[in-house]
Amino acid sequence: MGIVTLPTYVDVDSEGLDKALGEFKIGSNKIPTQKQRYPINAKMLRERMLMVQRFGEAALNGDTRSALLDLLFESTDNLLQANRNALTHQRMRVISTGQFTIDMENNPRGLKGLTFDFGIPDKNKEALSGTARWWTKTEHTQANEGTTSDPLQYLKDKRKAMKKMGYPAGHYEMTEDLFDDLLTHSKVLRRIGLSMNPNVTDESAIVAAKNLTDDVLKSIIERIIGCPIVTRDSIAAVDKFDDATKSIKPVTIENFKATNVAFVPDGQIGTIKSVKPMVFSDDPTQRIAWFDGGRTLLTQEFVSKTKTMYVSSEMAVLCVPNMPQFMSIFTVTV
């Protein structure tokens, strides 16, 4: 899918191994460090030069030279993009769960079980159970709907309660898949149909709602619940060891928790906390460059013993919400 895999969280003093491997250690109030690197070694260069070896110097045209340079440029671009993907991943996990956890899913090659909690009050979190869940099974069909569930009334009541408690203007966030499933829920379709014509039967209301476009359905839902909805179609990829092929392969993961609906205040809701990586500017074996306002350090290093050049990145950042008291998270389905 062309998604650049996330860098691995490591200890600040450990080496960022090839796309990336290392250890992670953290104390209280510390910002996690992520490192990764691309190797450009003799074997890779030899493969690119195979045409030159076979066909002579004439084969070293502009395209061939560009291919050689692309080894460096592509690796650098991928490192930077991976770091930015990591920030998106953090943001989505914080919004949809109230925490950021480093675990087997998003850090399969590093240490697991580390959680950063941002103080969202327990009263702002709720997990529906039993038949109150919008769906009681992972397959979101009408047959699996919770018999006492009423998604639009639930969201409407929650937003009404928030206003009474002085919450600022905001919106609901959920995955695009969950919202698409919501548009098929019989209670939702019935509510929409009756809002357009209250004098029809429930079945007629459902049929009428099914014939509306998704944009119209979304607009009506937002008017009913009294709150905008922002859908998230956001995925990340991680490098994971594949037992079948005995190799590292990228695996996609959802950034936003698929079973949850979050209420988020409008506007800026937090900051990116960062620690500038330490460098030794007089090291003759390295070339360094800074990106993203000094948050990201890129290092180019050549190891003559292995005939390998490494392009490495390092950053220590954490997305931190500054108004957790006005954020809410609801687990509404399985």
FITOR-750909 format. One line per field, with one value per residue (C-alpha): x, y, z; residue in three letters; residue number from 1. Coordinates in nm, 2 decimals. Each point is the difference from the previous one (the first is absolute). Example, Ala and Ser with C-alpha at 12.3 -4.5 7.8 and 13.67 -1.06 7.14 Angstrom:
c1 <- [1.23/0.14]
c2 <- [-0.45/0.34]
c3 <- [0.78/-0.07]
doke <- [ALA/SER]
kolza <- [1/2]
END
This chain:
c1 <- [0.00/0.30/-0.02/0.33/0.03/0.02/0.34/0.06/0.00/0.35/0.21/0.16/0.35/-0.07/0.08/-0.28/0.04/-0.11/-0.36/0.01/0.10/0.11/-0.11/-0.22/0.03/-0.21/-0.05/-0.27/-0.06/0.24/-0.06/0.06/0.27/-0.04/0.28/0.03/0.25/0.05/0.32/0.15/0.27/0.22/-0.25/-0.26/0.24/0.12/-0.35/-0.05/0.33/-0.07/-0.10/0.32/0.21/-0.18/-0.03/0.28/0.03/-0.26/-0.27/0.07/-0.24/-0.22/-0.26/0.26/0.16/-0.34/-0.07/0.32/-0.08/-0.36/0.14/0.10/-0.28/-0.27/0.13/0.02/-0.35/-0.13/0.16/-0.16/-0.34/0.01/0.06/-0.29/-0.22/0.10/-0.14/-0.33/-0.01/0.05/-0.26/-0.27/0.08/-0.02/-0.33/-0.17/0.13/0.11/0.35/0.30/0.12/0.31/-0.09/0.04/-0.24/0.19/0.35/0.04/0.38/0.05/-0.11/-0.37/-0.24/0.08/-0.29/-0.02/-0.31/-0.11/-0.25/-0.34/-0.24/-0.16/-0.34/0.07/0.03/-0.26/-0.02/-0.34/-0.08/-0.26/-0.28/0.07/0.30/-0.07/0.10/0.07/0.23/0.29/-0.21/-0.21/-0.32/-0.36/-0.03/0.28/-0.14/-0.04/-0.37/0.00/0.25/-0.09/0.32/-0.14/-0.18/0.32/0.22/-0.27/-0.03/0.38/0.04/-0.29/0.16/0.34/-0.16/-0.15/0.34/0.16/0.18/0.12/-0.11/0.12/-0.07/-0.02/0.27/-0.03/0.15/-0.15/-0.08/-0.20/-0.19/-0.08/-0.14/-0.19/-0.18/-0.14/-0.13/-0.37/-0.06/0.20/-0.18/-0.34/0.09/0.11/-0.31/-0.24/0.18/-0.09/-0.36/-0.13/-0.33/0.14/0.06/0.33/0.06/-0.08/0.23/0.29/-0.06/-0.01/0.33/0.17/-0.06/0.19/0.37/0.26/0.06/-0.37/-0.01/0.30/-0.16/-0.32/0.18/0.20/-0.32/-0.16/0.28/0.10/0.37/0.22/0.16/0.36/0.08/0.36/0.14/0.35/0.24/0.36/0.25/0.26/0.29/-0.08/0.17/-0.19/0.04/-0.11/0.27/0.25/0.03/-0.11/-0.32/-0.22/-0.33/-0.28/-0.18/-0.29/0.11/-0.35/-0.16/-0.27/-0.25/0.01/-0.16/0.18/-0.11/0.27/0.00/0.04/0.33/0.34/-0.03/0.36/0.37/0.28/0.25/0.35/0.36/0.28/0.23/0.36/0.28/0.37/0.08/0.37/-0.06/0.19/-0.19/-0.35/-0.19/-0.31/-0.31/-0.30/-0.37/-0.34/0.12/0.28/-0.21/0.15/0.37/0.12/0.35/0.21/0.27/0.24/0.15/0.30/0.03/-0.33/0.00/-0.34/-0.14/-0.28/-0.26/-0.16/-0.27/-0.07/-0.28/-0.15/-0.36/-0.33/-0.34/-0.15/-0.36/-0.04/-0.37/-0.06/-0.28/-0.21/0.07/-0.23/0.03/-0.28/0.04/-0.32/0.05/0.21]
c2 <- [0.00/0.23/0.09/0.07/-0.22/0.17/0.03/-0.21/0.14/-0.05/0.10/0.34/-0.16/-0.30/-0.04/0.04/-0.32/-0.06/0.11/-0.02/-0.22/0.08/0.04/0.24/0.12/0.28/0.16/0.23/0.32/-0.11/0.04/-0.32/-0.01/-0.16/-0.10/-0.16/-0.02/-0.12/-0.17/0.06/-0.27/-0.15/-0.26/0.26/0.21/-0.30/-0.09/0.35/-0.01/-0.34/0.17/0.20/-0.31/-0.18/0.28/0.23/0.37/0.09/-0.16/0.26/0.25/0.26/-0.26/-0.23/0.28/0.11/-0.36/0.00/0.34/-0.11/-0.26/0.29/0.24/-0.27/-0.13/0.36/0.08/-0.33/0.07/0.35/-0.13/-0.28/0.24/0.22/-0.32/-0.07/0.33/-0.07/-0.34/0.15/0.26/-0.25/-0.24/0.28/0.13/-0.34/-0.17/0.28/-0.15/-0.09/-0.35/-0.15/-0.37/-0.30/0.16/0.33/-0.10/-0.37/0.02/0.19/0.00/-0.03/0.09/0.37/0.24/0.38/0.12/0.36/0.03/-0.02/-0.04/-0.34/0.17/0.10/-0.36/-0.26/-0.35/-0.13/-0.36/-0.26/0.09/0.37/-0.04/0.12/-0.35/-0.30/-0.17/0.11/-0.04/0.32/-0.12/0.07/-0.36/0.08/0.34/0.05/-0.03/0.29/0.21/0.34/0.16/0.35/0.04/-0.11/0.26/0.27/-0.07/0.00/0.34/0.15/-0.11/0.15/0.34/0.00/-0.06/0.29/-0.19/0.22/-0.03/-0.33/-0.30/-0.37/-0.21/-0.36/-0.22/0.02/-0.37/0.04/0.30/-0.20/-0.28/0.26/0.10/-0.36/-0.02/-0.05/0.24/0.26/-0.04/0.00/0.32/0.18/-0.11/0.11/0.33/0.07/-0.13/-0.10/-0.12/-0.32/-0.35/-0.11/-0.22/0.29/0.23/-0.25/-0.04/0.38/0.04/-0.27/0.20/0.30/0.07/-0.04/0.38/0.07/-0.27/0.15/0.35/-0.13/-0.20/0.31/0.20/-0.27/-0.05/0.37/-0.06/-0.03/-0.33/-0.03/-0.34/-0.14/-0.23/-0.02/-0.30/-0.05/-0.28/-0.17/-0.23/-0.35/-0.33/-0.25/-0.35/-0.16/0.18/0.06/0.36/0.35/0.12/0.31/-0.06/0.27/0.10/0.23/0.33/0.08/-0.26/-0.15/-0.07/0.35/0.34/0.30/0.35/0.25/0.38/0.21/0.17/-0.09/-0.25/-0.06/0.03/-0.21/-0.03/-0.08/-0.03/0.10/-0.30/0.04/0.02/0.02/0.25/-0.07/-0.37/-0.04/-0.32/0.16/0.26/0.13/0.20/0.13/-0.02/0.09/0.30/-0.19/-0.29/-0.25/-0.08/-0.16/-0.16/-0.13/-0.23/-0.22/-0.32/-0.09/-0.35/-0.11/0.23/0.13/0.35/0.05/0.27/0.02/0.20/0.08/0.18/0.02/0.14/-0.05/0.14/0.14/0.13/0.32/-0.03/-0.36/0.11/0.08/-0.32/-0.30/-0.36/-0.25/-0.36/-0.07/-0.34/-0.31]
c3 <- [0.00/0.00/0.37/0.17/0.31/0.34/0.17/0.31/0.35/0.15/0.29/-0.06/0.01/-0.21/-0.37/-0.25/-0.19/-0.36/-0.01/0.32/0.30/0.35/0.36/0.18/0.35/0.15/0.34/0.12/-0.20/-0.28/-0.37/-0.20/-0.26/-0.35/-0.23/-0.33/-0.29/-0.35/-0.11/-0.34/-0.04/-0.26/-0.10/-0.08/-0.20/-0.18/-0.11/-0.13/-0.18/-0.17/-0.32/-0.01/0.06/-0.29/-0.25/0.08/0.09/-0.27/0.23/0.27/-0.14/0.18/0.10/0.15/0.19/0.12/0.12/0.21/0.15/0.07/0.25/0.22/-0.07/0.03/0.33/0.14/-0.11/0.15/0.34/0.02/-0.12/0.26/0.28/-0.11/-0.03/0.36/0.12/-0.18/0.16/0.34/-0.05/-0.11/0.28/0.26/-0.13/-0.04/0.32/0.24/0.02/-0.22/0.05/-0.15/-0.06/-0.23/-0.26/-0.06/0.12/-0.08/-0.01/0.32/0.36/0.08/0.28/0.04/0.04/0.02/0.17/-0.05/0.28/-0.18/0.29/0.05/-0.01/-0.36/-0.11/-0.04/-0.15/-0.10/0.08/-0.08/-0.23/0.04/-0.23/-0.35/-0.12/0.22/-0.25/-0.22/-0.31/-0.01/-0.15/0.09/0.14/0.25/0.12/0.37/0.06/0.25/-0.19/-0.14/-0.14/-0.09/0.33/0.18/-0.17/0.04/0.37/0.05/-0.18/0.19/0.33/-0.11/-0.07/0.35/0.14/-0.19/-0.27/-0.29/-0.36/-0.15/-0.21/0.00/-0.16/-0.12/-0.27/-0.34/0.01/0.33/-0.15/-0.32/0.22/0.20/-0.32/-0.02/0.36/0.00/0.29/-0.18/-0.33/0.18/0.19/-0.32/-0.20/0.28/0.03/-0.37/0.03/0.35/-0.15/-0.16/0.14/0.13/-0.30/-0.24/0.19/-0.03/-0.38/-0.05/0.19/-0.20/-0.31/0.12/-0.08/0.27/0.00/0.06/0.27/0.18/-0.01/0.15/0.27/0.10/0.04/0.20/0.25/0.00/-0.07/-0.31/-0.08/-0.13/-0.15/0.00/-0.27/0.14/0.00/0.08/-0.08/0.21/-0.08/0.14/-0.02/-0.22/0.13/-0.34/-0.21/0.28/-0.11/0.11/-0.16/0.04/0.17/0.00/0.32/0.08/0.16/0.14/0.24/-0.22/0.28/0.15/-0.05/0.14/0.08/-0.08/0.06/-0.32/-0.07/0.13/0.28/0.09/-0.07/-0.13/0.28/-0.12/0.12/-0.24/-0.07/0.12/-0.26/-0.01/-0.27/-0.02/-0.09/-0.33/-0.10/0.00/-0.19/0.17/-0.10/0.19/-0.11/0.14/0.20/0.17/0.11/-0.24/-0.04/-0.32/0.01/-0.29/0.10/-0.20/0.15/-0.20/0.15/-0.14/-0.30/0.12/0.02/0.25/-0.01/0.34/0.17/0.36/0.17/0.35/-0.02/0.16/-0.09/0.32/0.04/0.19/0.08/0.10/0.23/-0.31/-0.19/0.01/-0.13/-0.04/-0.09/-0.19/-0.17/-0.03]
doke <- [MET/GLY/ILE/VAL/THR/LEU/PRO/THR/TYR/VAL/ASP/VAL/ASP/SER/GLU/GLY/LEU/ASP/LYS/ALA/LEU/GLY/GLU/PHE/LYS/ILE/GLY/SER/ASN/LYS/ILE/PRO/THR/GLN/LYS/GLN/ARG/TYR/PRO/ILE/ASN/ALA/LYS/MET/LEU/ARG/GLU/ARG/MET/LEU/MET/VAL/GLN/ARG/PHE/GLY/GLU/ALA/ALA/LEU/ASN/GLY/ASP/THR/ARG/SER/ALA/LEU/LEU/ASP/LEU/LEU/PHE/GLU/SER/THR/ASP/ASN/LEU/LEU/GLN/ALA/ASN/ARG/ASN/ALA/LEU/THR/HIS/GLN/ARG/MET/ARG/VAL/ILE/SER/THR/GLY/GLN/PHE/THR/ILE/ASP/MET/GLU/ASN/ASN/PRO/ARG/GLY/LEU/LYS/GLY/LEU/THR/PHE/ASP/PHE/GLY/ILE/PRO/ASP/LYS/ASN/LYS/GLU/ALA/LEU/SER/GLY/THR/ALA/ARG/TRP/TRP/THR/LYS/THR/GLU/HIS/THR/GLN/ALA/ASN/GLU/GLY/THR/THR/SER/ASP/PRO/LEU/GLN/TYR/LEU/LYS/ASP/LYS/ARG/LYS/ALA/MET/LYS/LYS/MET/GLY/TYR/PRO/ALA/GLY/HIS/TYR/GLU/MET/THR/GLU/ASP/LEU/PHE/ASP/ASP/LEU/LEU/THR/HIS/SER/LYS/VAL/LEU/ARG/ARG/ILE/GLY/LEU/SER/MET/ASN/PRO/ASN/VAL/THR/ASP/GLU/SER/ALA/ILE/VAL/ALA/ALA/LYS/ASN/LEU/THR/ASP/ASP/VAL/LEU/LYS/SER/ILE/ILE/GLU/ARG/ILE/ILE/GLY/CYS/PRO/ILE/VAL/THR/ARG/ASP/SER/ILE/ALA/ALA/VAL/ASP/LYS/PHE/ASP/ASP/ALA/THR/LYS/SER/ILE/LYS/PRO/VAL/THR/ILE/GLU/ASN/PHE/LYS/ALA/THR/ASN/VAL/ALA/PHE/VAL/PRO/ASP/GLY/GLN/ILE/GLY/THR/ILE/LYS/SER/VAL/LYS/PRO/MET/VAL/PHE/SER/ASP/ASP/PRO/THR/GLN/ARG/ILE/ALA/TRP/PHE/ASP/GLY/GLY/ARG/THR/LEU/LEU/THR/GLN/GLU/PHE/VAL/SER/LYS/THR/LYS/THR/MET/TYR/VAL/SER/SER/GLU/MET/ALA/VAL/LEU/CYS/VAL/PRO/ASN/MET/PRO/GLN/PHE/MET/SER/ILE/PHE/THR/VAL/THR/VAL]
kolza <- [1/2/3/4/5/6/7/8/9/10/11/12/13/14/15/16/17/18/19/20/21/22/23/24/25/26/27/28/29/30/31/32/33/34/35/36/37/38/39/40/41/42/43/44/45/46/47/48/49/50/51/52/53/54/55/56/57/58/59/60/61/62/63/64/65/66/67/68/69/70/71/72/73/74/75/76/77/78/79/80/81/82/83/84/85/86/87/88/89/90/91/92/93/94/95/96/97/98/99/100/101/102/103/104/105/106/107/108/109/110/111/112/113/114/115/116/117/118/119/120/121/122/123/124/125/126/127/128/129/130/131/132/133/134/135/136/137/138/139/140/141/142/143/144/145/146/147/148/149/150/151/152/153/154/155/156/157/158/159/160/161/162/163/164/165/166/167/168/169/170/171/172/173/174/175/176/177/178/179/180/181/182/183/184/185/186/187/188/189/190/191/192/193/194/195/196/197/198/199/200/201/202/203/204/205/206/207/208/209/210/211/212/213/214/215/216/217/218/219/220/221/222/223/224/225/226/227/228/229/230/231/232/233/234/235/236/237/238/239/240/241/242/243/244/245/246/247/248/249/250/251/252/253/254/255/256/257/258/259/260/261/262/263/264/265/266/267/268/269/270/271/272/273/274/275/276/277/278/279/280/281/282/283/284/285/286/287/288/289/290/291/292/293/294/295/296/297/298/299/300/301/302/303/304/305/306/307/308/309/310/311/312/313/314/315/316/317/318/319/320/321/322/323/324/325/326/327/328/329/330/331/332/333/334]
END
